[in-house]
Amino acid sequence: MSPTLTENKRRKPRPAGAGRTFASHTALMQDMREFQQQVTRTPDAALGFLKRAGLVTASGKPKQLIRG
């Protein structure tokens, strides 16, 4: 094998904005619970989340996700 093949297999560093990492499953679950509470705190917050996720239109109507 040539040295260039082994160099390509090295793991690339994560970009700065690539998301968060957690030390344990418990820490991840706690973060998810906090996010759930934040999103469901008010109807406007919940609707904003659904809009960002692409599940409802800008007017608040459900989008057709499966076309067929």
Rosetta blueprint (number, residue, H / E / L):
1 M L
2 S L
3 P H
4 T H
5 L H
6 T H
7 E H
8 N H
9 K L
10 R L
11 R L
12 K L
13 P L
14 R L
15 P L
16 A L
17 G L
18 A L
19 G L
20 R L
21 T L
22 F L
23 A L
24 S L
25 H H
26 T H
27 A H
28 L H
29 M H
30 Q H
31 D H
32 M H
33 R H
34 E H
35 F H
36 Q H
37 Q H
38 Q H
39 V H
40 T L
41 R L
42 T L
43 P H
44 D H
45 A H
46 A H
47 L H
48 G H
49 F H
50 L H
51 K H
52 R H
53 A L
54 G L
55 L L
56 V E
57 T L
58 A L
59 S L
60 G L
61 K L
62 P E
63 K L
64 Q L
65 L L
66 I L
67 R L
68 G L
